[in-house]
């Protein structure tokens, strides 16, 4: 049996949300991204945030419960020549606060993203997930995503 679903609201992130978003990423031990709440890192996060909100094809979202940020994700619109010029939504940086997992927040975020993609006429919604996140993989499949590709990276810094 699933836990009762909470009344989660999802909206575009604003600058006031930045500390909460950073805290979500800093608490993640699997990602290996080096995120931190150290104040010395704030200029890096601010620069990235400003670039994201200024980009017409990117949107950063937060999920809120009772006025608290409990999750986040980012979407990017991709237009390709493949598929006769298809338009796709890429979902990145999905994070739910650890104490709130299993309560429907991630599901609400993914359903919201898919609904936005449908409304905007996208052909496909796709995401990548760290291969170590087996619980996340089961979750993504449960909400309708199909494992279809193998991803590769080169770390430059």
Secondary structure, DSSP 8 states (H G I E B T S, - for coil): --------EEEE--GGGHHHHHHHHHT-SSS-------GGGHHHHHHHHHHHHH-TTEEEEEEEETTEEEEEEEEEEEE-SHHHH-EEEEEEEEEE-GGGTTSSHHHHHHHHHHHHHHHTT-SEEEE---TT-HHHHHHHHHTT-------------
